[in-house]
Amino acid sequence: MKFCPSLKVIEFTGMDRHERVKYFSQYDVILTSYGVALRDHSLLQNFQFDYIVLDESQRIKNRASKTFKLLFDLPAKTKFR
């Protein structure tokens, strides 16, 4: 990461992503897509996040949408959108 090189980053994508969940606590930043987060919601729900930061995607603009509800259901101390 250009502005914070000391942060440890992991990408939660790809076929082997389920194996990486056990290492989440070793990282500062976990990057994923909306699609992966929705598919793996039950798995992600077991991890306590400090922050969840969502970009301004059309997928979360509607508070009644399944995407919005599932992502805001994930356990986190703080959520930004």
C-alpha positions in Angstrom: 0.0 0.0 0.0 1.5 3.2 -1.2 0.6 5.5 1.7 0.8 3.0 4.6 3.5 0.5 3.7 3.5 -1.0 7.2 -0.1 -2.3 6.8 -0.4 -6.0 6.0 -3.0 -6.6 3.3 -4.6 -9.9 2.2 -7.0 -10.4 -0.7 -10.0 -12.5 0.0 -10.6 -13.7 -3.6 -9.9 -16.7 -5.7 -10.6 -20.4 -5.4 -8.4 -20.9 -2.3 -9.9 -17.9 -0.3 -11.5 -20.1 2.3 -8.1 -21.3 3.5 -7.1 -17.6 4.1 -9.8 -16.9 6.7 -7.8 -18.5 9.5 -5.1 -15.9 8.8 -7.4 -12.8 9.0 -6.2 -11.8 12.4 -2.7 -11.5 11.1 -3.7 -8.7 8.7 -4.7 -5.1 9.0 -6.6 -4.9 5.7 -8.8 -7.6 4.0 -9.8 -6.7 0.5 -12.7 -8.5 -1.3 -15.5 -7.9 -3.8 -19.2 -7.5 -3.1 -19.9 -10.8 -4.9 -17.4 -12.7 -2.8 -18.7 -11.1 0.4 -22.2 -12.2 -0.4 -21.2 -15.7 -1.4 -19.2 -16.1 1.8 -21.3 -14.1 4.2 -21.8 -17.0 6.6 -18.0 -17.5 6.7 -17.3 -13.8 7.2 -19.9 -13.5 9.9 -17.7 -15.5 12.2 -14.9 -12.9 12.2 -15.1 -9.7 14.2 -13.9 -6.8 12.0 -12.7 -3.5 13.4 -13.9 -1.6 10.3 -15.9 -2.4 7.2 -15.5 0.2 4.5 -17.7 0.0 1.4 -17.3 2.0 -1.7 -20.2 3.9 -3.3 -21.4 1.0 -5.4 -24.9 0.9 -6.8 -25.2 -2.4 -5.0 -25.4 -0.8 -1.6 -27.2 2.4 -2.3 -30.6 0.8 -1.8 -30.9 0.0 2.0 -33.6 -2.6 1.2 -31.3 -4.6 -1.1 -30.0 -8.0 -0.1 -26.4 -6.8 -0.6 -26.9 -3.9 1.8 -28.6 -6.0 4.5 -26.0 -8.8 4.4 -23.0 -6.5 4.4 -24.3 -4.4 7.2 -25.1 -7.5 9.1 -21.4 -8.5 9.3 -19.9 -7.9 12.8 -17.7 -4.8 12.9 -17.0 -2.0 15.5 -17.5 0.6 12.8 -18.9 0.6 9.3 -18.4 3.3 6.6 -20.2 3.6 3.3 
